[in-house]
């Protein structure tokens, strides 16, 4: 036998005959020859297939069975077979009271042939979805992953919603159970898009189905929109809440994906982070384990993790000292299960075949199915009403016209009496909706004779009139089936939609670069002479801190440079002149270089940035001439430009042996530029004369409202140009403010009222309602720098901010209510009304009247006071006056 377990030689013909396998039986099983193993494949003259034939012919049957009868839901009711059988068994057991889960499992086993374990697990999952089943007892926790109690300790019953939408004996198709002793539904008559509401996750043979759950009310709204020929969109909604990015949802089809994040908030002391929910499909224990693993690998720095989860998720992450909470939040999303990606795969059973349908198509088919079921119910009800009307009319005629006296004639046989009764109804046939049959007559004659004296004609007329009214109503619903279906969905939403609002917030996620948020968990060393860099060279020169996911950039004396991954020890080339952590797309780190072109060429100087390159590919900062050498090199993280003192080698007719080189005079170009010619003379040495300042302008910072993050890519609102110690001012809707730097890793909460560049001289005007005094107040103040949020309105939590303005001369318009409702609106000049004070001042009450609304209107336009002209000073030209006025 070879290494790949193939036979070296073909099977001997004698052996083939012994096992009953010949050329004729390889593809057919007729006339199996007698052999040593024949008795294993033939019992009581019943021919059996060979194992190879069984696998070949029956595997497809097995796969089809698993797909159709185990793992994939049906489009009609959105249920797997085990779920359908559980609900059917519970319906048969239902008496309004809770039943032990153990009893439900036992009853379901009449229909499901795969044991109690699969039934119990499926029943618990249905109960945890809190839609079709009402539960009692410990049913586990989807947040913590705790298991449910034993089946003998927990109870369940069908919910009212399940009774309303999932069952109708008259519209259900039936089939025999697996043993033929009972009947079970082919599918339940589901009048609701349950498949999209609950979601499903199933793995079959060579096939999988993953449909994410959607919001109850949104599904109903989408069904109504589809019935009314309107457009609609559906996105997942998870019971675990959190955030979701649906930009690549692809309508639930294969190839799509959604990103799900836990909600993480900063503690009041900025030393803790609190995780208040978990991504769908994850539990608190899984989240904590992933956080601890990331900490062990050095990706994040934390002290400890506390799990305070009970009814709601509360995982408290204690940060290490001097750790940025914003960067740690990004790191948690990048390196732990606080952010996961889910790939949907909408596969359902349609006409006994698996099909891949989009979420939109599934909802349309479920809505059409609901409409058809409602139509069937109306048609069945119409037939019942017709029969009721027909029999009630016959009964009225039978007693009112005394046709029952035909039964008193003894001279006739029973058949003659029935014929006589039928003949007596002939004059009234034209008023009937169908012919009078012998069955109708038999039904009338079965009525006890004592009922004759008690028959109430007036009551019968009233009943017939009510039946006719209901017939008209049912017929109207059939004629306006779409409106009837819309009304049905609205009633379902009104009855069961309360408390089922969307839990998962839809938003676009920012792309987190792992290398930008990872903690520096390694130390980088270099051996310049031998050409090695890495984290394991602890006896060599220390470069700085890095992380195990960083890239490093290395420059050599011959002008070559490359980008490579951080490793324990990597050979990059001898005579290393610079090594550092490389940040992709960093256009603010500028490299200043002076190099000799070839062995005796000119001296070239250049300033350049390296923003993006291919990893482990060698590049050249020189022209590439053989013998080129870098004479001076510096890396400047903020575009600094230094001044150098250059000493030339003495030579005839060279008068100035010393000169200066100011890199600030050079333009910053791309990495492929060859640079400018500095001199053709040979250089003796280069000495740093003066460190330079940054030649780069401030950074333009934008705020993206969709993700509440800063960026330099032009997305969102332009906040301005930032440099040095510039700050950002954030005002919240709760009447608080704080300031931050312009680090792109900053995260901002969702209750932002305004965000702008901080100017300490800007005067703000704010109106707020004081809940204790029951009056509106106005105040003018300047914000001070504060990292922690500070309230600038009344400390009472019930007080609320109305509006805030930074107009120079703001105006307030107020209207009145109550006993002062007839007063005309009043306008206040805020600058004249109140002076500028601190942000902690209470402010001034706007009015003693009963104020209804307060709002800022268009500001006043006031001319600033101008001083008298000084005759001793030179007269300004018209141009200077124009510039001054434009500045004002």
C-alpha positions in Angstrom: 0.0 0.0 0.0 1.3 3.5 -0.9 1.4 6.6 1.2 -1.9 7.8 -0.3 -3.6 4.5 0.6 -4.1 3.3 -3.0 -3.7 -0.4 -3.9 -0.5 -1.1 -5.7 -2.1 -4.0 -7.7 -5.7 -4.5 -8.9 -7.9 -6.9 -6.9 -7.4 -10.6 -7.9 -10.2 -12.1 -9.9 -10.6 -14.9 -7.4 -11.2 -12.5 -4.6 -13.7 -10.6 -6.7 -15.6 -13.8 -7.3 -15.5 -14.7 -3.5 -17.1 -11.4 -2.5 -19.7 -11.6 -5.2 -18.3 -8.8 -7.4 -17.9 -9.3 -11.1 -17.8 -7.0 -14.1 -21.6 -7.5 -14.5 -22.3 -6.5 -10.8 -20.2 -3.4 -10.7 -23.1 -1.3 -12.0 -26.0 -3.7 -11.3 -27.1 -5.9 -8.5 -29.1 -8.4 -10.4 -27.9 -12.0 -10.2 -25.4 -11.5 -7.4 -23.1 -14.6 -7.5 -22.8 -17.0 -4.6 -19.6 -16.5 -2.7 -18.0 -16.5 0.8 -19.7 -13.2 1.7 -23.0 -13.8 0.0 -24.8 -14.5 3.3 -23.9 -11.1 4.5 -25.8 -9.4 1.7 -28.6 -11.8 1.2 -31.2 -12.8 3.9 -34.2 -15.0 3.2 -33.6 -14.8 -0.5 -33.9 -11.0 -0.4 -31.2 -9.4 -2.4 -29.2 -6.6 -0.8 -27.0 -3.9 -2.4 -23.2 -3.9 -2.0 -21.8 -1.3 0.3 -20.3 0.6 -2.7 -23.7 0.6 -4.4 -25.5 1.7 -1.2 -23.2 4.7 -0.8 -23.4 5.6 -4.4 -27.2 5.4 -4.7 -28.4 6.3 -1.2 -26.1 9.2 -0.3 -28.1 11.6 -2.4 -31.3 10.3 -0.7 -29.6 10.9 2.7 -28.5 14.4 1.8 -31.9 15.2 0.5 -33.5 14.0 3.7 -31.2 16.1 5.9 -31.9 19.2 3.8 -35.6 18.7 3.5 -36.4 17.2 6.9 -33.8 18.4 9.3 -31.8 21.6 8.8 -33.5 24.0 6.3 -36.8 25.8 7.0 -39.8 25.9 4.7 -40.8 29.1 3.0 -44.5 28.7 3.9 -44.2 28.8 7.7 -40.5 29.5 8.3 -40.1 26.4 10.5 -37.8 23.4 10.5 -39.6 20.0 10.8 -38.8 19.6 14.5 -40.1 23.1 15.3 -43.3 22.5 13.4 -43.9 19.2 15.2 -43.3 20.8 18.6 -45.9 23.5 17.9 -48.3 20.9 16.5 -47.9 18.8 19.7 -48.4 21.8 21.9 -51.5 22.7 20.0 -53.0 19.3 20.6 -52.0 19.5 24.3 -53.2 23.1 24.8 -55.9 23.7 27.4 -54.7 27.2 28.3 -52.4 26.1 31.1 -48.7 25.6 31.2 -47.4 22.1 30.4 -44.2 20.5 31.6 -41.5 20.6 28.9 -40.9 16.9 29.5 -44.5 16.2 28.6 -44.2 18.3 25.5 -41.1 16.5 24.4 -42.8 13.1 24.9 -45.9 14.2 22.9 -43.7 15.6 20.1 -41.9 12.2 19.8 -45.1 10.8 18.2 -44.2 12.9 15.2 -40.4 13.4 15.4 -38.2 10.2 15.0 -34.9 11.7 16.2 -35.0 11.5 20.0 -35.7 13.7 22.9 -32.4 15.7 22.9 -33.0 17.4 19.6 -36.6 18.1 20.5 -35.6 19.7 23.9 -32.9 21.9 22.3 -35.3 23.1 19.6 -38.0 23.8 22.2 -35.6 25.8 24.4 -34.5 27.9 21.4 -38.1 28.6 20.4 -38.9 29.7 24.0 -35.9 32.0 24.2 -37.1 33.9 21.1 -40.2 35.0 23.1 -42.6 34.9 20.2 -44.5 31.7 19.7 -44.1 30.2 23.2 -44.7 31.5 26.7 -42.3 30.2 29.2 -42.2 29.6 32.9 -39.1 28.7 34.9 -35.4 28.9 34.2 -35.1 28.9 30.4 -31.4 29.9 30.3 -30.0 33.2 29.2 -28.9 34.1 25.7 -26.7 36.9 27.1 -24.6 34.7 29.5 -24.9 31.4 27.7 -26.4 29.7 30.8 -28.4 26.6 30.0 -32.0 26.0 30.7 -33.1 23.9 33.6 -34.0 20.2 33.1 -37.2 19.6 31.1 -39.0 18.4 34.2 -38.6 21.7 36.0 -39.7 24.2 33.3 -43.0 24.7 31.6 -44.4 26.2 28.4 -47.6 26.9 26.5 -48.5 28.5 23.1 -48.6 32.3 23.1 -51.7 34.2 22.0 -49.8 35.4 19.0 -49.1 31.7 18.0 -52.9 30.9 18.3 -53.7 33.9 16.1 -51.2 33.5 13.2 -50.0 29.8 13.2 -53.0 27.5 13.5 -56.2 26.9 11.5 -57.3 23.3 11.2 -59.5 24.1 8.1 -56.6 25.5 6.0 -53.9 23.0 7.1 -52.6 20.3 4.8 -52.0 17.0 6.6 -49.7 14.0 6.0 -49.1 10.8 8.0 -46.4 10.9 10.6 -43.2 8.8 10.3 -44.9 5.6 11.7 -48.3 6.2 10.2 -50.2 6.3 13.5 -50.9 10.0 13.4 -51.3 12.9 11.1 -49.1 16.0 11.2 -49.2 19.2 9.2 -47.2 19.5 6.0 -46.7 23.2 6.9 -48.5 25.3 9.4 -50.8 28.0 7.9 -48.6 30.8 9.1 -50.0 34.3 8.5 -46.9 36.2 9.4 -43.3 36.4 8.0 -42.0 34.2 10.9 -38.9 33.1 9.0 -37.5 36.6 8.9 -38.7 37.4 12.4 -37.0 34.5 14.2 -34.1 33.9 11.8 -32.6 30.5 11.4 -29.3 28.7 11.5 -29.0 25.2 10.0 -26.2 23.0 8.5 -27.2 20.2 6.2 -25.1 18.0 3.9 -23.2 20.3 1.5 -25.6 23.1 2.3 -26.2 25.6 5.0 -28.8 28.2 5.8 -28.3 31.3 7.9 -31.1 33.9 8.0 -30.7 36.7 10.5 -33.6 37.8 12.6 -35.5 41.0 11.7 -37.6 43.5 13.7 -41.3 42.4 14.3 -42.8 45.8 13.5 -40.6 46.5 10.5 -41.6 43.2 9.0 -45.3 44.2 9.3 -44.6 47.6 7.9 -42.7 46.0 5.0 -45.6 43.6 4.3 -48.0 46.5 4.2 -45.7 48.5 1.9 -45.5 45.5 -0.5 -49.2 45.1 -0.5 -49.6 48.7 -1.4 -46.9 48.5 -4.1 -44.4 50.7 -2.2 -40.7 50.2 -1.8 -39.2 48.9 1.4 -35.9 47.9 2.9 -35.2 45.3 5.6 -32.2 45.0 7.9 -31.4 42.6 10.8 -32.4 43.3 14.3 -30.9 41.3 17.2 -32.4 40.5 20.6 -29.0 41.2 22.1 -29.1 44.8 20.7 -25.8 46.6 20.0 -24.7 48.2 16.7 -24.9 46.9 13.2 -23.3 47.9 9.9 -25.5 46.8 7.0 -23.6 48.4 4.2 -22.7 45.0 2.7 -25.8 43.1 3.7 -26.6 42.2 0.1 -30.3 41.6 1.0 -29.3 38.5 3.0 -27.9 36.6 0.0 -24.6 34.7 -0.2 -21.6 36.9 -0.5 -23.0 39.6 1.9 -21.9 40.3 5.4 -22.9 42.5 8.3 -20.6 43.7 11.1 -22.0 43.7 14.6 -20.5 45.6 17.6 -21.1 45.6 21.3 -21.9 49.0 22.8 -18.9 50.3 24.9 -19.1 53.4 27.0 -16.5 55.2 29.0 -16.8 55.3 32.8 -17.1 58.6 34.6 -13.5 58.4 35.8 -12.2 57.5 32.3 -10.4 54.6 34.0 -13.0 52.0 33.1 -15.0 50.9 30.1 -18.4 49.3 30.4 -19.7 46.9 27.8 -23.5 47.1 27.9 -24.4 44.4 25.3 -22.9 41.6 23.3 -22.9 40.9 19.6 -25.5 38.5 18.2 -24.4 34.9 18.8 -21.8 35.7 21.5 -22.1 35.5 25.2 -20.5 37.4 28.1 -18.2 34.6 28.9 -17.0 34.5 25.3 -16.5 38.2 25.2 -14.5 38.2 28.5 -12.3 35.3 27.3 -11.5 37.1 24.1 -10.6 40.3 26.1 -8.3 38.3 28.4 -6.6 36.6 25.4 -6.0 40.0 23.8 -4.5 41.3 27.0 -2.2 38.2 27.3 -0.9 38.8 23.8 -0.2 42.4 24.6 -2.7 43.8 22.1 -4.5 45.8 24.9 -3.5 46.9 28.4 -6.1 46.3 31.2 -6.0 45.5 34.9 -9.0 43.2 35.2 -12.5 42.5 33.9 -15.6 42.3 36.1 -18.8 40.6 34.9 -21.8 42.2 36.6 -24.4 40.8 34.2 -27.8 39.9 35.5 -30.8 41.0 33.5 -28.7 43.4 31.4 -25.1 43.0 30.2 -22.5 44.9 32.2 -18.9 43.9 31.7 -16.5 46.4 33.4 -13.0 46.6 31.9 -10.5 48.3 34.2 -7.8 50.1 32.2 -4.2 50.2 33.0 -2.6 53.6 34.0 -1.9 56.1 31.3 -4.1 54.1 28.8 -6.3 56.0 26.4 -10.0 54.8 26.7 -10.7 55.8 23.1 -7.8 53.8 21.7 -8.7 50.9 24.0 -12.3 50.9 22.6 -10.9 50.7 19.1 -8.5 47.9 20.2 -11.4 46.0 21.7 -13.3 46.2 18.4 -10.1 45.2 16.5 -8.8 42.3 18.6 -11.7 40.8 20.5 -15.2 39.5 19.9 -16.7 42.9 20.7 -16.9 43.2 16.9 -17.8 40.2 14.7 -18.7 39.7 11.1 -21.7 37.6 10.2 -22.3 36.2 6.7 -25.9 35.5 5.9 -27.0 32.7 3.5 -30.7 32.8 2.9 -31.6 29.2 1.9 -35.2 27.9 2.2 -37.3 25.0 1.0 -39.6 25.9 -1.9 -41.6 23.1 -3.6 -39.5 20.4 -1.9 -36.3 22.0 -3.2 -33.7 24.2 -1.5 -33.6 27.7 -3.0 -31.5 30.8 -2.3 -33.8 33.8 -2.0 -33.2 37.3 -0.9 -34.8 38.7 2.2 -37.0 40.9 0.0 -38.2 38.0 -2.0 -38.8 35.9 1.2 -41.0 38.7 2.6 -42.9 39.0 -0.6 -43.6 35.3 -0.7 -44.6 35.2 2.9 -46.9 38.1 2.4 -48.5 36.5 -0.7 -48.9 33.3 1.3 -50.6 35.3 4.1 -52.9 36.9 1.7 -53.8 33.5 0.1 -54.5 32.0 3.6 -56.7 35.0 4.4 -58.6 34.4 1.2 -59.0 30.7 1.9 -60.4 31.6 5.4 -62.8 34.0 3.9 -64.0 31.5 1.3 -64.4 28.8 3.9 -66.3 31.3 6.0 -68.5 32.3 3.0 -69.4 28.6 2.4 -70.3 28.2 6.1 -72.5 31.3 6.0 -74.2 30.1 2.8 -75.0 26.8 4.5 -76.1 28.6 7.6 -78.4 30.9 5.6 -79.7 28.0 3.5 -80.6 25.8 6.5 -82.0 28.7 8.5 -84.2 29.6 5.5 -85.4 26.0 5.1 -86.1 25.8 8.8 -88.1 28.9 8.8 -90.2 27.7 5.8 -90.5 24.3 7.3 -92.2 25.6 10.4 -93.8 28.8 9.1 -95.5 27.0 6.2 -96.3 24.0 8.3 -94.5 21.6 6.0 -93.7 19.5 9.1 -97.4 18.2 8.9 -96.3 15.9 6.2 -94.8 13.8 9.0 -98.2 13.4 10.7 -99.7 11.5 7.8 -99.6 7.8 8.8 -100.7 6.5 5.4 -97.4 7.1 3.8 -94.0 5.4 4.2 -91.0 7.2 5.5 -89.6 7.6 2.0 -93.0 8.9 0.8 -93.0 11.5 3.6 -89.5 12.7 2.7 -90.6 13.0 -1.0 -93.6 14.9 0.0 -91.5 17.3 2.1 -89.2 17.9 -0.9 -92.1 18.5 -3.1 -93.5 21.0 -0.6 -90.3 23.0 -0.9 -90.6 23.3 -4.7 -92.5 26.6 -4.7 -89.8 28.2 -2.5 -86.8 26.9 -4.5 -86.5 30.1 -6.5 -85.6 32.1 -3.3 -83.0 29.6 -2.2 -79.2 29.9 -3.0 -79.0 26.2 -4.0 -81.3 23.2 -4.5 -82.9 21.5 -1.6 -81.4 18.0 -1.2 -82.5 14.9 0.6 -79.7 15.6 3.2 -81.4 18.9 4.0 -84.7 17.2 4.5 -83.2 14.6 6.8 -81.5 17.3 8.8 -84.9 19.1 9.3 -86.7 16.0 10.3 -84.1 15.2 12.9 -85.3 18.2 14.9 -87.4 17.2 17.9 -91.1 17.8 17.6 -91.1 19.8 20.8 -89.1 22.5 19.1 -92.0 23.1 16.8 -94.0 25.0 19.5 -90.9 26.9 20.6 -89.8 28.0 17.1 -89.6 31.8 17.1 -90.2 33.3 13.6 -89.0 36.7 14.6 -85.7 35.3 16.0 -85.2 33.3 12.9 -85.6 36.4 10.7 -83.1 38.3 12.8 -80.6 35.4 12.6 -81.0 35.3 8.8 -80.6 39.0 8.6 -77.4 38.8 10.6 -76.1 36.0 8.4 -76.8 38.1 5.2 -75.0 41.1 6.7 -72.0 38.9 7.4 -72.1 37.5 3.9 -72.0 41.0 2.5 -69.1 41.8 4.8 -67.1 38.7 3.8 -67.9 39.3 0.1 -66.6 42.8 0.5 -63.4 41.6 2.1 -63.0 39.1 -0.8 -63.5 41.9 -3.3 -61.0 44.1 -1.5 -58.5 41.4 -0.4 -55.5 43.7 -0.3 -57.2 46.2 2.0 -58.3 43.3 4.1 -54.8 41.9 4.3 -53.4 45.4 5.2 -56.0 45.7 8.0 -55.0 42.3 9.3 -51.3 43.2 9.5 -52.2 46.5 11.2 -54.3 44.7 13.8 -51.4 42.2 14.5 -49.0 45.2 14.9 -51.4 47.0 17.2 -52.1 43.9 19.3 -48.6 42.5 19.6 -46.1 45.2 18.4 -45.8 47.0 21.7 -42.4 46.4 23.3 -41.0 45.0 20.1 -39.2 48.2 18.9 -35.8 48.0 17.1 -33.1 47.1 19.6 -30.1 47.2 17.2 -28.9 50.5 16.1 -27.9 50.8 12.4 -24.8 52.8 11.6 -21.8 52.8 9.4 -18.7 51.6 11.2 -15.3 53.3 10.9 -12.5 51.2 9.6 -10.1 50.5 12.5 -6.5 49.9 11.5 -5.1 47.3 13.9 -1.6 48.8 13.8 -3.0 52.2 14.9 -4.8 51.0 18.0 -2.7 48.1 19.2 -0.7 48.7 22.4 3.1 48.8 22.0 3.8 45.3 23.4 7.3 44.8 22.0 10.7 46.6 21.9 12.5 47.0 18.7 16.4 46.6 18.4 18.8 47.0 15.6 22.3 45.7 14.7 23.4 48.3 12.2 26.7 46.7 11.2 25.4 43.2 10.6 22.0 44.4 9.2 19.6 42.8 11.6 16.4 44.2 13.1 13.9 42.6 15.4 12.4 42.2 18.9 14.8 39.5 19.9 18.1 41.4 19.6 18.1 42.5 23.2 21.9 43.0 23.4 21.9 45.4 20.5 20.9 49.0 20.0 17.4 49.9 21.3 15.2 51.7 18.8 11.9 52.1 20.5 8.6 50.4 21.3 6.4 48.7 18.7 3.7 46.1 18.5 3.7 42.6 17.0 1.4 43.8 14.1 3.4 46.8 13.1 5.5 47.3 10.0 8.9 48.8 10.1 10.8 50.9 7.6 14.5 50.5 7.1 17.0 52.8 5.2 20.5 51.7 4.2 23.6 53.7 3.5 23.5 52.8 -0.2 20.1 54.4 -0.5 18.0 51.3 -0.5 14.9 51.0 1.8 12.1 48.6 2.4 9.1 47.9 4.6 8.8 44.6 6.5 6.8 43.0 9.2 8.1 43.2 12.8 9.7 39.8 13.6 12.1 38.4 16.3 15.1 38.7 14.0 15.1 39.8 10.3 18.1 40.5 8.0 17.5 43.7 6.0 20.9 44.6 4.8 24.2 46.0 6.2 24.9 49.6 7.1 21.5 50.6 8.4 21.2 54.3 8.8 17.5 54.5 10.0 14.8 52.1 11.3 11.4 53.1 12.6 7.8 52.0 12.8 6.0 52.6 9.5 2.5 54.1 9.4 0.8 53.6 6.1 -0.7 56.7 4.4 1.2 58.9 6.8 1.9 62.1 4.8 3.2 64.1 7.8 6.4 62.1 8.4 8.9 63.7 6.1 12.4 62.3 5.3 15.2 64.8 4.6 18.2 63.3 2.7 21.4 64.3 1.0 23.2 61.7 -1.2 26.0 61.4 -3.7 25.0 60.2 -7.1 27.4 57.4 -7.9 31.0 57.3 -6.8 32.0 60.8 -8.0 28.7 62.4 -8.9 26.9 65.5 -7.8 25.4 65.9 -4.3 21.6 65.7 -4.4 19.2 66.8 -1.7 15.5 65.9 -1.4 12.5 65.9 1.0 10.0 63.2 0.6 7.2 61.1 2.3 6.7 57.4 2.1 2.9 56.8 2.2 2.3 53.4 0.7 4.6 50.7 -0.6 4.6 47.0 -1.2 5.9 45.1 1.8 9.3 43.3 1.5 10.0 45.1 -1.8 13.3 47.0 -2.1 13.1 50.7 -3.1 15.8 53.3 -3.7 15.8 56.9 -2.6 18.7 57.7 -5.0 18.8 57.7 -8.8 20.0 54.1 -8.6 23.5 54.8 -10.0 26.1 52.3 -8.8 28.2 53.5 -5.9 25.6 56.0 -4.6 25.8 56.8 -0.9 23.6 58.6 1.6 25.5 61.4 3.3 22.8 62.8 5.6 19.4 61.4 6.6 16.7 62.4 9.1 13.1 61.4 9.8 10.8 64.1 10.9 7.4 63.1 12.3 5.8 66.5 11.8 7.6 67.7 8.7 10.4 69.6 10.5 13.2 71.1 8.3 16.6 71.5 9.9 19.6 73.7 8.9 22.9 72.0 8.2 26.5 73.2 8.1 28.3 71.6 5.1 32.2 71.3 4.9 33.7 70.8 1.5 37.0 69.0 0.8 39.7 71.5 -0.1 40.4 71.9 -3.8 41.9 74.5 -6.1 39.9 77.7 -6.8 37.3 76.7 -4.1 37.1 79.7 -1.9 34.2 78.9 0.5 34.8 75.6 2.2 31.8 75.9 4.5 28.2 76.6 3.5 24.7 76.1 5.0 21.9 73.9 3.8 18.3 74.8 4.8 15.9 72.0 4.1 13.1 74.4 4.6 13.7 75.9 1.2 13.0 72.6 -0.5 9.6 71.4 -1.6 8.3 68.1 -0.3 7.9 65.7 -3.2 7.1 62.0 -3.8 9.5 59.2 -2.8 10.4 58.6 -6.5 11.7 62.1 -7.1 15.5 62.3 -7.6 15.9 65.6 -5.7 17.8 68.9 -6.5 21.5 69.3 -7.2 23.1 70.9 -4.1 26.7 70.9 -5.3 29.2 69.2 -7.6 32.1 69.4 -5.1 33.1 66.6 -2.7 31.9 67.0 0.9 34.1 66.4 3.8 31.4 66.3 6.5 27.9 67.5 7.4 27.0 68.9 10.8 23.6 69.8 12.2 23.5 73.6 12.8 19.9 74.2 13.9 16.8 72.0 14.4 14.0 73.3 12.3 10.3 73.8 12.9 7.5 72.1 11.1 7.0 73.3 7.5 3.6 71.6 7.3 0.4 73.6 7.7 -2.2 72.6 10.3 -4.4 69.6 9.6 -7.9 70.0 8.2 -10.2 68.0 10.5 -13.7 66.8 9.6 -16.3 65.3 11.8 -18.3 62.4 10.3 -21.8 62.5 11.9 -22.7 59.0 10.7 -20.0 57.4 12.9 -19.2 60.2 15.3 -15.5 60.2 14.5 -12.9 62.6 13.3 -11.2 62.2 10.0 -8.8 63.9 7.5 -10.5 62.5 4.4 -13.1 65.2 3.9 -16.1 63.2 5.2 -18.7 65.1 7.1 -18.5 68.6 8.6 -15.3 70.7 8.4 -14.2 71.7 11.9 -11.2 73.8 10.8 -7.5 73.7 10.7 -5.8 72.3 13.8 -2.2 72.4 15.0 -0.3 72.2 18.3 -2.6 72.5 21.4 -5.8 73.4 19.5 -8.9 71.9 21.1 -12.4 70.7 20.0 -15.5 71.9 21.9 -18.3 69.4 22.3 -21.8 70.4 23.6 -24.2 67.7 24.5 -28.0 67.7 24.4 -28.1 67.1 28.2 -26.6 70.6 28.8 -23.0 69.6 29.3 -19.7 70.4 27.5 -16.2 69.1 27.3 -13.1 69.7 25.2 -10.8 67.2 23.5 -7.7 67.2 21.4 -7.9 66.5 17.6 -6.6 62.9 17.8 -8.3 60.8 15.1 -8.8 58.0 17.6 -11.3 60.1 19.7 -14.8 58.7 20.1 -17.9 60.8 20.7 -21.3 59.8 22.1 -24.5 60.1 20.1 -26.0 62.9 22.1 -23.9 65.6 20.5 -25.7 68.9 20.1 -22.8 70.8 18.5 -19.1 70.2 17.8 -16.7 72.9 16.7 -13.1 74.2 17.0 -12.6 75.7 20.5 -12.2 79.4 20.7 -11.7 80.7 24.3 -13.0 84.2 23.2 -16.3 83.0 21.8 -19.3 84.1 23.8 -22.2 81.6 23.9 -25.8 82.3 24.8 -28.0 79.4 26.2 -31.6 79.1 27.1 -32.8 76.3 29.4 -35.7 75.3 31.6 -35.2 75.2 35.4 -37.4 72.3 36.6 -37.1 73.5 40.2 -38.1 77.1 39.6 -40.4 76.2 36.7 -39.1 79.1 34.7 -37.0 79.6 31.5 -33.6 81.1 32.0 -31.0 82.6 29.7 -27.2 83.0 30.3 -24.2 84.3 28.4 -20.7 82.8 29.1 -17.4 81.5 27.7 -16.5 77.8 27.8 -13.3 76.9 29.6 -11.1 73.9 28.8 -12.4 70.8 30.5 -11.6 67.2 29.7 -14.4 65.8 31.9 -18.0 66.7 31.0 -19.3 69.8 32.9 -23.0 70.8 33.1 -23.6 74.5 32.3 -27.3 74.5 33.2 -29.0 73.7 36.4 -27.7 70.5 38.1 -31.2 69.1 38.5 -31.4 66.2 36.0 -35.0 67.2 35.1 -33.8 70.6 33.9 -33.2 70.6 30.2 -31.3 72.7 27.6 -33.5 74.4 25.0 -31.1 76.0 22.6 -27.5 77.4 22.4 -26.1 80.1 20.1 -22.8 81.7 19.5 -24.1 84.7 17.6 -22.6 88.0 18.7 -25.9 89.8 19.0 -28.5 87.0 19.6 -32.2 87.6 19.9 -34.8 85.4 21.7 -38.5 85.2 20.8 -40.9 83.8 23.4 -44.5 82.9 23.2 -46.9 82.5 26.1 -49.6 80.0 27.3 -52.1 79.5 30.0 -53.6 82.7 31.4 -51.1 84.7 29.4 -51.8 82.9 26.1 -53.3 86.1 24.6 -50.1 88.1 25.1 -48.2 88.9 21.9 -44.8 87.2 21.4 -41.9 89.2 22.8 -38.4 89.6 21.5 -35.3 90.0 23.8 -32.0 91.5 22.9 -29.8 89.0 24.8 -26.7 91.2 24.8 -28.6 94.0 26.4 -30.6 91.7 28.7 -27.7 89.9 30.4 -24.0 90.3 30.7 -21.2 87.7 30.1 -20.5 85.5 33.2 -19.0 82.1 33.8 -20.5 78.9 32.6 -21.4 78.0 36.2 -23.6 81.1 36.7 -27.3 80.4 36.9 -28.3 83.1 34.4 -31.3 85.4 34.3 -35.0 84.5 34.3 -36.5 85.3 30.9 -40.0 86.3 32.1 -42.4 86.0 35.1 -45.2 85.2 32.7 -46.3 81.7 31.7 -43.9 81.0 28.8 -44.8 78.4 26.2 -41.8 78.3 23.9 -38.4 80.0 23.7 -36.3 80.1 20.5 -33.4 82.0 19.0 -34.2 84.1 15.9 -32.1 86.0 13.4 -29.4 88.0 15.3 -29.2 91.7 15.3 -26.7 93.5 13.1 -25.0 96.2 15.2 -22.2 98.5 14.1 -19.3 98.5 16.5 -18.4 101.7 18.1 -15.7 103.5 16.3 -13.3 105.9 18.1 -12.9 109.5 16.9 -10.1 109.9 14.4 -6.8 111.1 15.8 -5.6 114.0 13.8 -2.0 113.4 14.8 -2.0 110.0 13.2 -1.5 109.6 9.5 -4.6 109.3 7.5 -5.6 105.8 6.4 -5.9 105.2 2.7 -9.2 103.9 1.3 -7.6 100.5 0.7 -6.6 100.1 4.4 -10.1 101.2 5.5 -11.6 98.6 3.2 -9.4 95.9 4.7 -10.3 96.9 8.2 -14.0 96.9 7.4 -13.7 93.5 5.8 -12.0 92.1 8.9 -14.7 93.6 11.1 
